[in-house]
Amino acid sequence: MSAVRLATVEDIDELVRMRWDFSQEENPQHSVDYREFYPVCSAFLQKALTSGDWYIWIAEKDDRIVSNMYLQLIHKVPRPGAFQNPYYAYVTNVYTRPDYRSQGIGTAIHRALEQWAQENHVEFLILWPSEKSGVFYARNGFSRSREALEKHF
């Protein structure tokens, strides 16, 4: 089994590579190369990991990161009588390296993330699944919501 833990700044190089690989898998026709992408993504991750609003769970196997799941806390404006759960959270950038899929690693990360969210008074989790990932999220307790509205720019 793989070890699941929160990422640290020491994991940034591997996290950048995983983000690149994930993007390559989804859309192999990037307009930039890795040397251009690396400083932008590593700066984002440095800031995110030290902000207190982003948390990244990773699974390690064979001495490398094989899966990751990002969570961004969204602070709610307090309301009288409704301030016990001051956050909801956005789950994003969920990726498992192809050789490690269908081994329960994503579920293990999701369970760790969900336990942390409950312990830290997160009211609910939101995400926008890809077509391929809907089954995974349904299996892990997510359901479609009709409450959200979107406006694209």
mmCIF file of the C-alpha atoms, coordinates in Angstrom:
data_MODEL
# 
_entry.id   MODEL 
# 
loop_
_atom_site.group_PDB 
_atom_site.id 
_atom_site.type_symbol 
_atom_site.label_atom_id 
_atom_site.label_alt_id 
_atom_site.label_comp_id 
_atom_site.label_asym_id 
_atom_site.label_entity_id 
_atom_site.label_seq_id 
_atom_site.pdbx_PDB_ins_code 
_atom_site.Cartn_x 
_atom_site.Cartn_y 
_atom_site.Cartn_z 
_atom_site.occupancy 
_atom_site.B_iso_or_equiv 
_atom_site.pdbx_formal_charge 
_atom_site.auth_seq_id 
_atom_site.auth_comp_id 
_atom_site.auth_asym_id 
_atom_site.auth_atom_id 
_atom_site.pdbx_PDB_model_num 
ATOM 1   C CA . MET A 1 1   ? 0.000   0.000  0.000   1.00 0.00 ? 1   MET A CA 1 
ATOM 2   C CA . SER A 1 2   ? 1.061   3.578  -0.475  1.00 0.00 ? 2   SER A CA 1 
ATOM 3   C CA . ALA A 1 3   ? 1.711   6.141  2.253   1.00 0.00 ? 3   ALA A CA 1 
ATOM 4   C CA . VAL A 1 4   ? -0.622  9.151  2.241   1.00 0.00 ? 4   VAL A CA 1 
ATOM 5   C CA . ARG A 1 5   ? 0.477   12.477 3.712   1.00 0.00 ? 5   ARG A CA 1 
ATOM 6   C CA . LEU A 1 6   ? 0.216   16.224 3.251   1.00 0.00 ? 6   LEU A CA 1 
ATOM 7   C CA . ALA A 1 7   ? 2.692   17.681 0.783   1.00 0.00 ? 7   ALA A CA 1 
ATOM 8   C CA . THR A 1 8   ? 5.438   20.057 1.878   1.00 0.00 ? 8   THR A CA 1 
ATOM 9   C CA . VAL A 1 9   ? 7.550   22.580 -0.021  1.00 0.00 ? 9   VAL A CA 1 
ATOM 10  C CA . GLU A 1 10  ? 10.141  19.823 -0.444  1.00 0.00 ? 10  GLU A CA 1 
ATOM 11  C CA . ASP A 1 11  ? 7.647   18.076 -2.767  1.00 0.00 ? 11  ASP A CA 1 
ATOM 12  C CA . ILE A 1 12  ? 7.280   21.003 -5.175  1.00 0.00 ? 12  ILE A CA 1 
ATOM 13  C CA . ASP A 1 13  ? 9.567   19.675 -7.927  1.00 0.00 ? 13  ASP A CA 1 
ATOM 14  C CA . GLU A 1 14  ? 7.637   16.412 -8.149  1.00 0.00 ? 14  GLU A CA 1 
ATOM 15  C CA . LEU A 1 15  ? 4.274   18.177 -7.884  1.00 0.00 ? 15  LEU A CA 1 
ATOM 16  C CA . VAL A 1 16  ? 5.186   20.450 -10.797 1.00 0.00 ? 16  VAL A CA 1 
ATOM 17  C CA . ARG A 1 17  ? 6.134   17.402 -12.862 1.00 0.00 ? 17  ARG A CA 1 
ATOM 18  C CA . MET A 1 18  ? 2.858   15.689 -11.963 1.00 0.00 ? 18  MET A CA 1 
ATOM 19  C CA . ARG A 1 19  ? 0.856   18.781 -12.939 1.00 0.00 ? 19  ARG A CA 1 
ATOM 20  C CA . TRP A 1 20  ? 2.710   18.844 -16.258 1.00 0.00 ? 20  TRP A CA 1 
ATOM 21  C CA . ASP A 1 21  ? 2.093   15.127 -16.834 1.00 0.00 ? 21  ASP A CA 1 
ATOM 22  C CA . PHE A 1 22  ? -1.595  15.491 -15.936 1.00 0.00 ? 22  PHE A CA 1 
ATOM 23  C CA . SER A 1 23  ? -1.957  18.393 -18.366 1.00 0.00 ? 23  SER A CA 1 
ATOM 24  C CA . GLN A 1 24  ? -0.077  16.475 -21.070 1.00 0.00 ? 24  GLN A CA 1 
ATOM 25  C CA . GLU A 1 25  ? -2.444  13.553 -20.638 1.00 0.00 ? 25  GLU A CA 1 
ATOM 26  C CA . GLU A 1 26  ? -5.513  15.797 -20.875 1.00 0.00 ? 26  GLU A CA 1 
ATOM 27  C CA . ASN A 1 27  ? -4.192  18.071 -23.639 1.00 0.00 ? 27  ASN A CA 1 
ATOM 28  C CA . PRO A 1 28  ? -0.847  17.139 -25.216 1.00 0.00 ? 28  PRO A CA 1 
ATOM 29  C CA . GLN A 1 29  ? -0.738  20.281 -27.399 1.00 0.00 ? 29  GLN A CA 1 
ATOM 30  C CA . HIS A 1 30  ? 0.698   22.788 -24.886 1.00 0.00 ? 30  HIS A CA 1 
ATOM 31  C CA . SER A 1 31  ? 1.729   26.203 -26.139 1.00 0.00 ? 31  SER A CA 1 
ATOM 32  C CA . VAL A 1 32  ? 4.661   26.349 -23.691 1.00 0.00 ? 32  VAL A CA 1 
ATOM 33  C CA . ASP A 1 33  ? 7.410   23.919 -22.823 1.00 0.00 ? 33  ASP A CA 1 
ATOM 34  C CA . TYR A 1 34  ? 8.292   22.554 -19.388 1.00 0.00 ? 34  TYR A CA 1 
ATOM 35  C CA . ARG A 1 35  ? 11.090  25.114 -18.836 1.00 0.00 ? 35  ARG A CA 1 
ATOM 36  C CA . GLU A 1 36  ? 8.523   27.932 -19.149 1.00 0.00 ? 36  GLU A CA 1 
ATOM 37  C CA . PHE A 1 37  ? 5.926   26.141 -17.043 1.00 0.00 ? 37  PHE A CA 1 
ATOM 38  C CA . TYR A 1 38  ? 8.191   25.138 -14.149 1.00 0.00 ? 38  TYR A CA 1 
ATOM 39  C CA . PRO A 1 39  ? 8.845   28.593 -12.592 1.00 0.00 ? 39  PRO A CA 1 
ATOM 40  C CA . VAL A 1 40  ? 5.169   29.601 -12.827 1.00 0.00 ? 40  VAL A CA 1 
ATOM 41  C CA . CYS A 1 41  ? 3.864   26.393 -11.275 1.00 0.00 ? 41  CYS A CA 1 
ATOM 42  C CA . SER A 1 42  ? 6.580   26.140 -8.613  1.00 0.00 ? 42  SER A CA 1 
ATOM 43  C CA . ALA A 1 43  ? 5.925   29.760 -7.519  1.00 0.00 ? 43  ALA A CA 1 
ATOM 44  C CA . PHE A 1 44  ? 2.202   28.989 -7.267  1.00 0.00 ? 44  PHE A CA 1 
ATOM 45  C CA . LEU A 1 45  ? 2.880   25.863 -5.201  1.00 0.00 ? 45  LEU A CA 1 
ATOM 46  C CA . GLN A 1 46  ? 5.341   27.668 -2.910  1.00 0.00 ? 46  GLN A CA 1 
ATOM 47  C CA . LYS A 1 47  ? 2.731   30.323 -2.172  1.00 0.00 ? 47  LYS A CA 1 
ATOM 48  C CA . ALA A 1 48  ? -0.115  27.801 -1.905  1.00 0.00 ? 48  ALA A CA 1 
ATOM 49  C CA . LEU A 1 49  ? 1.676   25.473 0.496   1.00 0.00 ? 49  LEU A CA 1 
ATOM 50  C CA . THR A 1 50  ? 2.570   28.312 2.857   1.00 0.00 ? 50  THR A CA 1 
ATOM 51  C CA . SER A 1 51  ? -0.772  30.159 2.648   1.00 0.00 ? 51  SER A CA 1 
ATOM 52  C CA . GLY A 1 52  ? -2.860  28.104 5.059   1.00 0.00 ? 52  GLY A CA 1 
ATOM 53  C CA . ASP A 1 53  ? -5.627  27.950 2.447   1.00 0.00 ? 53  ASP A CA 1 
ATOM 54  C CA . TRP A 1 54  ? -4.253  25.206 0.179   1.00 0.00 ? 54  TRP A CA 1 
ATOM 55  C CA . TYR A 1 55  ? -3.579  21.626 1.215   1.00 0.00 ? 55  TYR A CA 1 
ATOM 56  C CA . ILE A 1 56  ? -2.218  18.927 -1.059  1.00 0.00 ? 56  ILE A CA 1 
ATOM 57  C CA . TRP A 1 57  ? -2.473  15.251 -0.204  1.00 0.00 ? 57  TRP A CA 1 
ATOM 58  C CA . ILE A 1 58  ? -0.007  12.935 -1.844  1.00 0.00 ? 58  ILE A CA 1 
ATOM 59  C CA . ALA A 1 59  ? 0.442   9.189  -2.001  1.00 0.00 ? 59  ALA A CA 1 
ATOM 60  C CA . GLU A 1 60  ? 3.954   7.812  -2.171  1.00 0.00 ? 60  GLU A CA 1 
ATOM 61  C CA . LYS A 1 61  ? 4.933   4.412  -3.481  1.00 0.00 ? 61  LYS A CA 1 
ATOM 62  C CA . ASP A 1 62  ? 8.274   3.143  -4.700  1.00 0.00 ? 62  ASP A CA 1 
ATOM 63  C CA . ASP A 1 63  ? 9.936   6.310  -3.273  1.00 0.00 ? 63  ASP A CA 1 
ATOM 64  C CA . ARG A 1 64  ? 7.979   8.690  -5.501  1.00 0.00 ? 64  ARG A CA 1 
ATOM 65  C CA . ILE A 1 65  ? 4.738   10.634 -5.482  1.00 0.00 ? 65  ILE A CA 1 
ATOM 66  C CA . VAL A 1 66  ? 2.212   8.601  -7.446  1.00 0.00 ? 66  VAL A CA 1 
ATOM 67  C CA . SER A 1 67  ? -0.989  10.522 -6.757  1.00 0.00 ? 67  SER A CA 1 
ATOM 68  C CA . ASN A 1 68  ? -2.152  13.922 -5.546  1.00 0.00 ? 68  ASN A CA 1 
ATOM 69  C CA . MET A 1 69  ? -5.351  15.722 -4.582  1.00 0.00 ? 69  MET A CA 1 
ATOM 70  C CA . TYR A 1 70  ? -5.530  19.464 -3.929  1.00 0.00 ? 70  TYR A CA 1 
ATOM 71  C CA . LEU A 1 71  ? -7.944  21.267 -1.589  1.00 0.00 ? 71  LEU A CA 1 
ATOM 72  C CA . GLN A 1 72  ? -8.464  25.022 -1.380  1.00 0.00 ? 72  GLN A CA 1 
ATOM 73  C CA . LEU A 1 73  ? -10.323 26.382 1.644   1.00 0.00 ? 73  LEU A CA 1 
ATOM 74  C CA . ILE A 1 74  ? -12.974 28.960 0.826   1.00 0.00 ? 74  ILE A CA 1 
ATOM 75  C CA . HIS A 1 75  ? -13.733 31.200 3.796   1.00 0.00 ? 75  HIS A CA 1 
ATOM 76  C CA . LYS A 1 76  ? -17.427 31.846 4.363   1.00 0.00 ? 76  LYS A CA 1 
ATOM 77  C CA . VAL A 1 77  ? -18.743 35.181 5.550   1.00 0.00 ? 77  VAL A CA 1 
ATOM 78  C CA . PRO A 1 78  ? -20.077 34.529 9.067   1.00 0.00 ? 78  PRO A CA 1 
ATOM 79  C CA . ARG A 1 79  ? -23.831 34.580 9.664   1.00 0.00 ? 79  ARG A CA 1 
ATOM 80  C CA . PRO A 1 80  ? -25.574 34.687 13.028  1.00 0.00 ? 80  PRO A CA 1 
ATOM 81  C CA . GLY A 1 81  ? -26.127 31.096 14.123  1.00 0.00 ? 81  GLY A CA 1 
ATOM 82  C CA . ALA A 1 82  ? -24.109 29.673 11.206  1.00 0.00 ? 82  ALA A CA 1 
ATOM 83  C CA . PHE A 1 83  ? -20.441 30.149 12.036  1.00 0.00 ? 83  PHE A CA 1 
ATOM 84  C CA . GLN A 1 84  ? -19.498 26.698 13.342  1.00 0.00 ? 84  GLN A CA 1 
ATOM 85  C CA . ASN A 1 85  ? -18.379 25.593 9.868   1.00 0.00 ? 85  ASN A CA 1 
ATOM 86  C CA . PRO A 1 86  ? -16.434 28.609 8.571   1.00 0.00 ? 86  PRO A CA 1 
ATOM 87  C CA . TYR A 1 87  ? -15.322 27.017 5.285   1.00 0.00 ? 87  TYR A CA 1 
ATOM 88  C CA . TYR A 1 88  ? -16.255 25.051 2.305   1.00 0.00 ? 88  TYR A CA 1 
ATOM 89  C CA . ALA A 1 89  ? -13.529 23.618 0.097   1.00 0.00 ? 89  ALA A CA 1 
ATOM 90  C CA . TYR A 1 90  ? -12.741 23.254 -3.563  1.00 0.00 ? 90  TYR A CA 1 
ATOM 91  C CA . VAL A 1 91  ? -11.120 19.956 -4.587  1.00 0.00 ? 91  VAL A CA 1 
ATOM 92  C CA . THR A 1 92  ? -9.004  20.094 -7.732  1.00 0.00 ? 92  THR A CA 1 
ATOM 93  C CA . ASN A 1 93  ? -6.001  18.682 -9.588  1.00 0.00 ? 93  ASN A CA 1 
ATOM 94  C CA . VAL A 1 94  ? -6.722  15.076 -8.692  1.00 0.00 ? 94  VAL A CA 1 
ATOM 95  C CA . TYR A 1 95  ? -4.219  12.918 -10.517 1.00 0.00 ? 95  TYR A CA 1 
ATOM 96  C CA . THR A 1 96  ? -2.778  9.438  -10.234 1.00 0.00 ? 96  THR A CA 1 
ATOM 97  C CA . ARG A 1 97  ? 0.066   8.320  -12.452 1.00 0.00 ? 97  ARG A CA 1 
ATOM 98  C CA . PRO A 1 98  ? -1.223  5.804  -15.030 1.00 0.00 ? 98  PRO A CA 1 
ATOM 99  C CA . ASP A 1 99  ? 0.809   2.844  -13.692 1.00 0.00 ? 99  ASP A CA 1 
ATOM 100 C CA . TYR A 1 100 ? -0.759  3.268  -10.240 1.00 0.00 ? 100 TYR A CA 1 
ATOM 101 C CA . ARG A 1 101 ? -4.440  3.601  -11.134 1.00 0.00 ? 101 ARG A CA 1 
ATOM 102 C CA . SER A 1 102 ? -7.164  1.173  -10.020 1.00 0.00 ? 102 SER A CA 1 
ATOM 103 C CA . GLN A 1 103 ? -5.203  0.227  -6.898  1.00 0.00 ? 103 GLN A CA 1 
ATOM 104 C CA . GLY A 1 104 ? -7.272  2.174  -4.328  1.00 0.00 ? 104 GLY A CA 1 
ATOM 105 C CA . ILE A 1 105 ? -4.712  4.987  -4.077  1.00 0.00 ? 105 ILE A CA 1 
ATOM 106 C CA . GLY A 1 106 ? -7.139  7.758  -5.104  1.00 0.00 ? 106 GLY A CA 1 
ATOM 107 C CA . THR A 1 107 ? -9.691  6.493  -2.611  1.00 0.00 ? 107 THR A CA 1 
ATOM 108 C CA . ALA A 1 108 ? -7.056  6.457  0.145   1.00 0.00 ? 108 ALA A CA 1 
ATOM 109 C CA . ILE A 1 109 ? -6.125  10.078 -0.592  1.00 0.00 ? 109 ILE A CA 1 
ATOM 110 C CA . HIS A 1 110 ? -9.778  11.080 -0.750  1.00 0.00 ? 110 HIS A CA 1 
ATOM 111 C CA . ARG A 1 111 ? -10.433 9.487  2.646   1.00 0.00 ? 111 ARG A CA 1 
ATOM 112 C CA . ALA A 1 112 ? -7.512  11.374 4.202   1.00 0.00 ? 112 ALA A CA 1 
ATOM 113 C CA . LEU A 1 113 ? -8.708  14.643 2.653   1.00 0.00 ? 113 LEU A CA 1 
ATOM 114 C CA . GLU A 1 114 ? -12.274 14.056 3.809   1.00 0.00 ? 114 GLU A CA 1 
ATOM 115 C CA . GLN A 1 115 ? -11.208 13.193 7.360   1.00 0.00 ? 115 GLN A CA 1 
ATOM 116 C CA . TRP A 1 116 ? -9.101  16.363 7.507   1.00 0.00 ? 116 TRP A CA 1 
ATOM 117 C CA . ALA A 1 117 ? -12.027 18.407 6.154   1.00 0.00 ? 117 ALA A CA 1 
ATOM 118 C CA . GLN A 1 118 ? -14.373 17.076 8.825   1.00 0.00 ? 118 GLN A CA 1 
ATOM 119 C CA . GLU A 1 119 ? -11.826 17.670 11.592  1.00 0.00 ? 119 GLU A CA 1 
ATOM 120 C CA . ASN A 1 120 ? -11.310 21.252 10.353  1.00 0.00 ? 120 ASN A CA 1 
ATOM 121 C CA . HIS A 1 121 ? -14.984 22.188 10.170  1.00 0.00 ? 121 HIS A CA 1 
ATOM 122 C CA . VAL A 1 122 ? -15.364 22.247 6.406   1.00 0.00 ? 122 VAL A CA 1 
ATOM 123 C CA . GLU A 1 123 ? -19.099 22.345 5.658   1.00 0.00 ? 123 GLU A CA 1 
ATOM 124 C CA . PHE A 1 124 ? -18.935 20.745 2.202   1.00 0.00 ? 124 PHE A CA 1 
ATOM 125 C CA . LEU A 1 125 ? -16.610 19.904 -0.679  1.00 0.00 ? 125 LEU A CA 1 
ATOM 126 C CA . ILE A 1 126 ? -17.134 21.006 -4.269  1.00 0.00 ? 126 ILE A CA 1 
ATOM 127 C CA . LEU A 1 127 ? -15.439 19.972 -7.475  1.00 0.00 ? 127 LEU A CA 1 
ATOM 128 C CA . TRP A 1 128 ? -15.896 19.899 -11.225 1.00 0.00 ? 128 TRP A CA 1 
ATOM 129 C CA . PRO A 1 129 ? -15.219 16.336 -12.401 1.00 0.00 ? 129 PRO A CA 1 
ATOM 130 C CA . SER A 1 130 ? -14.032 15.337 -15.823 1.00 0.00 ? 130 SER A CA 1 
ATOM 131 C CA . GLU A 1 131 ? -16.224 12.953 -17.790 1.00 0.00 ? 131 GLU A CA 1 
ATOM 132 C CA . LYS A 1 132 ? -13.893 10.077 -16.884 1.00 0.00 ? 132 LYS A CA 1 
ATOM 133 C CA . SER A 1 133 ? -13.787 10.815 -13.143 1.00 0.00 ? 133 SER A CA 1 
ATOM 134 C CA . GLY A 1 134 ? -17.513 10.996 -12.353 1.00 0.00 ? 134 GLY A CA 1 
ATOM 135 C CA . VAL A 1 135 ? -17.704 7.328  -11.360 1.00 0.00 ? 135 VAL A CA 1 
ATOM 136 C CA . PHE A 1 136 ? -14.778 7.727  -8.922  1.00 0.00 ? 136 PHE A CA 1 
ATOM 137 C CA . TYR A 1 137 ? -16.424 10.689 -7.190  1.00 0.00 ? 137 TYR A CA 1 
ATOM 138 C CA . ALA A 1 138 ? -19.844 9.027  -7.041  1.00 0.00 ? 138 ALA A CA 1 
ATOM 139 C CA . ARG A 1 139 ? -18.203 5.973  -5.461  1.00 0.00 ? 139 ARG A CA 1 
ATOM 140 C CA . ASN A 1 140 ? -16.685 8.329  -2.856  1.00 0.00 ? 140 ASN A CA 1 
ATOM 141 C CA . GLY A 1 141 ? -19.989 9.945  -1.878  1.00 0.00 ? 141 GLY A CA 1 
ATOM 142 C CA . PHE A 1 142 ? -20.250 12.956 -4.207  1.00 0.00 ? 142 PHE A CA 1 
ATOM 143 C CA . SER A 1 143 ? -23.503 13.792 -5.962  1.00 0.00 ? 143 SER A CA 1 
ATOM 144 C CA . ARG A 1 144 ? -24.494 16.320 -8.611  1.00 0.00 ? 144 ARG A CA 1 
ATOM 145 C CA . SER A 1 145 ? -25.770 19.657 -7.345  1.00 0.00 ? 145 SER A CA 1 
ATOM 146 C CA . ARG A 1 146 ? -28.282 21.863 -9.098  1.00 0.00 ? 146 ARG A CA 1 
ATOM 147 C CA . GLU A 1 147 ? -27.549 24.868 -6.900  1.00 0.00 ? 147 GLU A CA 1 
ATOM 148 C CA . ALA A 1 148 ? -24.470 26.367 -8.530  1.00 0.00 ? 148 ALA A CA 1 
ATOM 149 C CA . LEU A 1 149 ? -24.458 28.854 -11.361 1.00 0.00 ? 149 LEU A CA 1 
ATOM 150 C CA . GLU A 1 150 ? -21.490 29.597 -13.580 1.00 0.00 ? 150 GLU A CA 1 
ATOM 151 C CA . LYS A 1 151 ? -20.460 32.486 -15.757 1.00 0.00 ? 151 LYS A CA 1 
ATOM 152 C CA . HIS A 1 152 ? -17.527 32.002 -18.064 1.00 0.00 ? 152 HIS A CA 1 
ATOM 153 C CA . PHE A 1 153 ? -15.329 34.809 -19.348 1.00 0.00 ? 153 PHE A CA 1 
# 
